[in-house]
Amino acid sequence: MIKFGTGGWRAVIAEDFTFSNVRRVAKGTALYLKEIGQAHKPVVIGHDLRFLSGRFSRAFAEILAHEGIPVWFIEDVVPTPMLMYAVDQEKLAMGIMITASHNPSQYNGIKVIVEGGKDAPQEVTDRLEELIAPIPDLKAPETGFYELVEQGKILYYSNMNAYIDSLLAQIDVKAVQRLNLKVLFNPMFGVSKDIMAMCLASLRCSIDVMNAGRDTMFGQRVPSPSRETLQDMEYRMKEGRYDIGIATDGDSDRIGLYDELGNYIDANEILKLLYYYLKKYRNERGGVVRNLTTTHILDRIAHSFGEPAFEVPVGFKYISQKMDEEDLLLGGESSGGLKIRGHVNGKDGILAALLAVEMLAKTGKTLSQLLEEINELYGTLYFDFINTPYAPSERARLTELLMEKKYVPDFGKEIRQISYVDGVKFYFADETWLSIRFSGTEPILRIFLEARDRVDAEHLKQVILNDGELNLTVRNEF
């Protein structure tokens, strides 16, 4: 069964993610475009560096072309935000990105981008699922990819220069050029290496690059920029005396940073830094939106400037939607994705990285100094999480317990509010919180929390892990 989650459809290669199923998704996409009267407009197709991504993208293109849909095909690997930019700027019907983003290497996936360069909303993916379901297994059509290119039904396309121009238009290039910053860049064997290198070179940064080759196993790591996956980068940061370290995930829509001391800066801290910088030092107007598993410190920053703060379910499409509705300045999530008003209509790790570089130049301060400034003004909360795989039976049991029976563990502190919008989230009277939800991209139960300090965080974790009714068996914590 093909089901779209918060980041598109993702599945294990050769189990559910097969050429036949990719063709079925392509056929369903063609039917959808015909249904909404958009079959005459081109669809742009891109892919990342995962195993067989290029072949999967060609298989998708073949089916669309056979269905009479004009196809623009990006031959080289491409960051997801660059594909989103193409859909928006070229006013295309749709974009298809073959990627599983930050998932482990055994996964691949399909991300659907709709008109305006936005993540497909749920009503679109729901309809795609309905159209795909009755389609039988599909074999490769007799007319192959390269013959379709010769027939003009598939056109090669690239928007790299336009995308780079758009990125640099968001940055004070001259201010950065004056500093000659020393940058360590880690694309994590992903697709951002060429574009990021060109942008940083344009800013006259001194660049060292690591993990930039082609490795479909991502160096035996998950291609998500976390403290655990960037240990080799941490060592180089402390040895190399860099001004900043930048890491992007597999398809370049997420970011991780290191400060000048070699300290890892997590996604919540990046969001605080960039929103505070845009408000305090660039005098930008606008509020902020975060998903429900992201730091509430963002709310404090927004309110201090007289701006609103909003909370939405997990899934970046909800952040983008709220930003459009409220004309917000920044939206972000604790997994490392963020969007800035005026650029692509989704998250862009490359722009976030370039803004961080500009921040050093415009403020004249280091990352550690800026974080200290924010912490002194707004206080601190301790963010922590647990990820654990689950069996289907566990999901059904926990869903019934928490969502239907409304079971509440004994946290030993006053609960101000409980939300069931996306899993269950407990808001405590001391401005801390804990969220329990099932991942929309992997068979993983995610527990996020923000506590007063490490001791309080450990207390909340132990309440959850030792609760007899929840009866969780943590098999893999990371």
C-alpha positions in Angstrom: 0.0 0.0 0.0 1.4 3.4 -1.0 0.7 6.0 1.7 2.1 9.5 1.8 3.3 10.8 5.1 4.6 14.2 6.3 7.5 14.1 3.9 6.0 12.3 0.9 6.0 8.6 0.2 9.0 6.8 1.6 9.7 3.0 1.7 12.6 0.5 1.7 14.2 0.0 -1.6 13.3 -3.4 -3.3 10.6 -4.1 -0.7 7.9 -1.5 -1.3 10.0 1.1 -3.2 10.2 -0.7 -6.5 10.2 0.3 -10.1 6.7 -1.0 -10.5 5.4 1.1 -7.5 7.2 4.2 -8.8 5.5 3.8 -12.1 2.2 3.3 -10.3 2.7 6.6 -8.5 3.6 8.3 -11.8 0.5 6.9 -13.4 -1.6 8.2 -10.5 0.1 11.6 -10.8 -0.8 11.8 -14.5 -4.4 10.9 -13.7 -4.5 13.6 -11.0 -3.1 16.3 -13.3 -5.7 15.3 -16.0 -8.5 15.4 -13.3 -7.6 19.0 -12.3 -7.0 20.2 -15.8 -3.3 20.7 -15.5 -2.0 18.0 -17.8 -0.9 20.5 -20.4 1.6 22.1 -18.0 5.1 20.7 -17.5 6.2 18.6 -14.5 9.8 19.0 -13.4 11.5 15.9 -12.0 14.7 15.8 -9.9 16.6 13.2 -7.8 19.1 12.9 -5.0 22.2 10.7 -4.7 20.5 7.7 -3.2 20.9 4.2 -4.6 19.1 4.0 -8.0 17.5 7.5 -7.6 18.5 8.5 -11.1 16.9 5.4 -12.6 13.8 5.8 -10.5 13.4 9.4 -11.7 13.7 8.3 -15.4 11.1 5.6 -14.8 8.8 8.2 -13.4 9.5 10.5 -16.4 8.7 7.7 -18.9 5.2 7.1 -17.5 4.3 10.8 -17.4 5.6 11.3 -21.0 3.5 8.3 -22.2 0.5 9.8 -20.5 1.0 13.0 -22.5 2.4 15.1 -19.6 5.2 17.5 -20.6 8.3 16.6 -18.6 11.3 18.8 -17.7 14.0 16.5 -16.4 17.0 17.6 -14.3 19.8 15.2 -15.3 22.2 16.1 -12.4 21.4 15.6 -8.7 19.4 18.5 -7.2 18.6 19.9 -3.8 14.9 19.7 -3.0 14.6 23.5 -2.4 16.1 24.1 -5.9 13.3 21.9 -7.4 10.7 23.8 -5.3 12.1 27.1 -6.6 11.8 25.8 -10.2 8.1 24.9 -9.8 7.4 28.3 -8.3 9.4 30.5 -10.7 8.5 28.6 -13.9 4.8 28.3 -12.9 4.8 24.6 -13.4 2.0 22.2 -12.7 4.0 20.1 -10.3 7.5 18.9 -9.2 8.6 15.4 -8.4 11.6 14.8 -6.2 13.0 11.3 -5.9 14.4 11.4 -2.3 14.0 10.0 1.1 15.7 13.1 2.6 17.2 12.3 5.9 16.0 8.7 6.2 18.5 5.8 6.5 20.2 4.6 3.3 17.9 1.6 2.7 15.0 4.0 2.0 14.0 6.0 -1.0 11.0 8.2 -1.6 8.9 10.5 -3.7 8.2 14.1 -2.6 5.4 15.9 -4.5 5.6 19.6 -5.0 2.5 21.4 -6.2 1.9 24.7 -7.9 3.7 27.6 -6.3 6.5 25.4 -5.2 4.8 24.1 -2.1 4.7 20.8 -0.3 1.6 18.9 -1.5 -1.2 19.4 1.1 -3.0 16.4 2.5 -6.0 16.7 0.2 -3.7 16.3 -2.8 -1.8 13.3 -1.3 -5.1 11.7 -0.2 -6.4 12.0 -3.7 -3.2 10.6 -5.2 -3.5 7.6 -2.8 -7.0 7.0 -4.1 -5.9 7.1 -7.7 -2.9 4.9 -7.2 -4.6 2.2 -5.2 -6.4 0.4 -8.1 -3.5 0.7 -10.6 -1.9 -2.8 -11.2 1.8 -3.5 -11.4 3.4 -1.6 -14.3 6.3 -2.6 -16.5 8.5 -0.2 -18.3 6.9 1.1 -21.5 8.2 0.1 -24.9 9.4 3.6 -25.7 12.2 4.3 -23.3 13.5 7.4 -21.7 16.1 8.4 -24.2 13.8 7.8 -27.2 11.2 10.0 -25.4 14.0 12.7 -25.1 14.6 12.4 -28.9 10.9 12.8 -29.5 10.8 16.0 -27.5 8.4 14.6 -24.9 11.1 14.9 -22.2 13.2 18.0 -22.1 16.4 18.5 -20.1 16.3 21.4 -17.7 18.5 23.2 -15.2 17.8 26.2 -13.0 21.0 26.1 -10.9 22.2 29.6 -11.9 18.8 31.1 -11.2 18.6 29.4 -7.8 22.1 30.5 -6.8 21.2 34.1 -7.8 18.0 33.9 -5.6 20.1 32.6 -2.7 22.7 35.4 -2.9 19.9 38.0 -3.3 18.9 37.2 0.2 22.4 37.8 1.6 24.4 41.0 2.2 27.2 39.7 0.0 29.6 42.7 0.5 29.4 42.5 4.3 30.4 38.8 4.2 33.1 39.3 1.6 35.0 41.7 3.9 35.5 39.1 6.6 37.1 36.1 4.7 35.4 33.7 7.1 36.9 30.2 7.4 34.1 27.6 6.9 34.1 23.8 7.3 31.3 22.4 5.1 29.9 18.8 5.4 27.2 17.9 2.8 27.0 14.4 4.4 27.4 12.7 1.0 24.3 14.6 -0.2 23.4 17.0 -3.1 24.4 20.4 -1.8 28.2 20.3 -2.3 28.5 22.1 -5.6 25.9 24.8 -4.9 27.1 25.5 -1.4 30.7 25.7 -2.5 29.8 28.2 -5.3 27.8 30.3 -2.9 30.5 30.4 -0.2 33.1 31.1 -2.9 31.0 34.1 -4.1 31.1 35.3 -0.4 34.9 34.9 -0.5 34.9 32.4 2.4 37.8 30.1 2.9 36.2 26.6 2.5 37.2 23.1 3.6 34.8 20.3 2.5 34.4 16.9 4.0 32.2 13.9 3.1 31.6 15.2 -0.4 32.0 12.1 -2.5 29.3 9.8 -3.8 28.4 7.2 -1.2 24.9 5.7 -1.3 25.4 4.4 2.3 26.2 7.9 3.6 29.3 6.9 5.3 27.3 4.2 7.3 25.3 7.0 9.0 21.9 8.5 8.7 22.2 11.6 6.5 20.6 13.9 9.1 22.8 16.6 10.7 22.7 15.6 14.4 25.3 15.5 17.1 25.5 11.8 16.8 26.0 11.7 13.0 28.5 14.5 12.9 31.2 13.2 15.3 33.9 13.3 12.6 33.0 16.9 11.9 33.2 17.9 15.6 36.8 16.6 15.7 37.8 18.6 12.6 36.1 21.8 14.0 38.1 21.7 17.2 41.4 21.1 15.3 40.9 23.5 12.4 40.0 26.8 14.1 37.0 27.5 11.8 34.6 30.4 12.2 31.6 28.2 11.5 30.8 24.6 10.6 27.9 23.8 8.3 26.2 20.5 7.6 23.3 19.8 5.3 21.2 16.6 5.1 20.8 14.2 2.1 18.6 16.5 0.0 19.7 19.9 1.5 16.5 21.0 3.2 17.9 20.6 6.7 20.9 22.1 8.5 23.3 21.6 11.4 25.9 24.1 12.7 29.1 24.1 14.8 30.3 27.3 16.5 33.9 28.6 16.5 34.7 26.5 19.6 33.7 23.2 18.0 30.4 23.0 19.9 27.4 21.5 18.1 24.4 23.9 17.6 21.2 22.0 17.4 18.2 22.9 15.2 16.3 24.7 18.0 19.3 26.9 18.7 19.7 27.6 15.0 16.0 28.7 14.9 16.5 31.0 17.9 19.7 32.5 16.4 18.3 33.2 13.0 14.9 34.6 14.1 16.6 36.8 16.7 19.1 38.0 14.2 16.5 38.8 11.6 14.5 40.8 14.2 17.2 42.4 16.2 19.9 43.1 13.6 18.1 43.2 10.2 15.0 44.8 11.6 12.7 42.5 9.7 9.0 42.4 10.5 6.9 39.4 11.1 6.1 36.6 13.6 7.2 33.0 13.8 5.6 29.6 13.4 7.0 26.3 14.7 5.7 22.7 14.8 4.6 21.3 18.1 7.9 19.5 18.8 10.0 22.7 18.5 11.4 25.0 21.2 8.9 27.4 22.8 11.8 29.9 23.3 10.8 31.1 19.8 7.5 32.3 21.2 9.4 34.3 23.9 11.5 36.0 21.2 8.6 36.8 19.0 6.5 38.3 21.9 9.4 40.4 23.0 9.3 42.2 19.6 5.5 42.4 19.7 5.1 39.7 17.1 2.8 36.6 17.1 3.9 33.0 17.5 2.0 30.0 16.2 2.1 26.2 16.7 1.2 23.7 14.0 1.3 19.9 13.6 4.5 18.2 12.4 4.9 18.4 8.6 6.5 21.3 6.9 3.4 21.9 4.7 1.6 23.2 7.8 4.4 25.6 8.5 4.4 26.9 4.9 0.6 27.3 5.0 0.6 29.3 8.2 3.5 31.5 7.0 1.4 32.4 3.9 -1.8 32.9 5.9 -0.2 35.2 8.5 2.7 36.7 6.4 5.2 35.4 9.0 9.0 36.0 8.9 10.3 32.5 9.8 9.0 29.0 10.3 10.9 26.0 11.5 11.1 22.6 13.1 13.3 20.9 15.6 14.4 18.4 13.0 16.5 21.1 11.2 14.2 22.6 8.6 13.3 26.2 8.3 11.8 28.7 5.9 12.4 32.4 5.5 9.8 34.7 3.9 10.7 35.8 0.4 12.5 32.7 -0.8 11.3 29.2 -1.7 7.9 28.0 -0.4 9.5 25.3 1.8 12.5 24.6 3.9 16.0 25.4 2.5 19.1 24.3 4.4 21.4 26.1 2.0 19.7 29.5 2.6 19.7 28.9 6.3 23.5 28.2 6.2 24.2 31.4 4.2 22.1 33.4 6.6 24.2 32.1 9.5 27.4 33.2 7.7 25.9 36.6 7.1 24.9 36.8 10.8 28.6 36.5 11.8 29.5 39.3 9.4 26.7 41.7 10.2 26.9 41.4 14.0 30.6 41.1 14.4 30.0 38.4 17.0 30.7 34.7 17.1 28.0 32.1 17.2 28.7 31.3 20.9 28.5 35.0 21.8 25.1 35.3 20.0 23.7 32.3 21.7 24.9 33.7 25.1 23.1 37.0 24.2 19.9 35.2 23.5 20.0 33.0 26.6 20.6 36.0 28.8 17.6 37.7 27.3 15.1 34.8 27.1 16.3 32.1 29.4 16.9 28.5 28.6 15.0 25.3 28.4 16.5 21.8 28.1 15.4 20.0 24.9 15.5 16.2 24.7 14.0 13.3 22.8 13.6 9.5 22.5 13.1 7.7 19.2 12.2 4.0 19.2 10.9 1.6 16.6 7.5 0.1 17.2 5.4 -2.9 16.0 2.0 -2.3 14.3 0.3 -3.8 17.3 2.0 -1.3 19.6 0.8 1.6 17.5 -2.8 0.4 17.7 -2.5 -0.1 21.5 -0.9 3.2 22.2 -3.2 5.1 19.9 -6.2 3.7 21.8 -4.7 4.3 25.2 -3.6 7.9 24.6 -6.0 9.2 21.9 -9.2 7.4 22.7 -9.0 6.6 26.4 -7.1 9.9 27.0 -4.7 8.2 29.5 -2.4 10.7 31.3 0.8 9.5 33.0 1.6 10.8 36.5 4.3 13.5 35.7 4.3 14.9 39.2 3.7 18.5 37.9 0.7 20.5 37.0 -0.7 20.1 33.5 -2.0 23.3 32.0 -3.3 21.9 28.7 -3.4 18.7 26.6 -3.5 18.7 22.8 -4.5 15.8 20.6 -3.9 17.6 17.3 -0.9 15.5 16.4 -0.4 12.6 18.8 -0.6 13.9 22.3 1.2 16.9 23.8 1.2 17.8 27.5 1.8 21.5 28.3 2.9 22.0 31.9 2.3 25.0 34.1 6.0 25.7 34.4 6.3 26.4 30.6 7.7 22.9 29.9 6.1 20.3 27.7 6.2 16.7 26.4 5.0 15.3 23.1 4.3 11.7 22.0 3.6 11.0 18.4 4.3 8.5 15.6 6.6 9.5 12.8 5.1 10.3 9.5 8.1 9.0 7.5 9.4 6.0 9.5 8.0 3.3 11.8 9.3 5.2 14.9 7.6 6.5 18.0 9.0 9.9 18.8 8.9 11.4 22.3 10.0 15.1 22.5 10.2 17.3 25.5 11.5 20.6 26.7 12.3 20.8 30.4 13.6 23.3 33.0 17.0 21.5 33.0 18.7 18.2 32.5 17.4 16.8 35.8 13.8 17.8 34.9 14.2 16.2 31.5 15.5 13.0 32.9 12.5 12.9 35.3 10.0 13.3 32.4 11.8 10.6 30.4 11.7 8.2 33.2 8.0 8.8 33.9 7.3 7.8 30.3 9.7 4.9 30.1 8.6 3.4 33.4 4.9 3.9 33.1 3.1 0.5 33.4 0.2 1.5 31.2 2.3 2.8 28.3 4.6 -0.2 28.7 7.2 1.1 26.2 10.1 -1.1 25.1 12.9 1.1 23.9 14.9 -0.9 21.4 16.9 2.0 19.8 17.4 5.4 21.4 19.2 8.0 19.3 
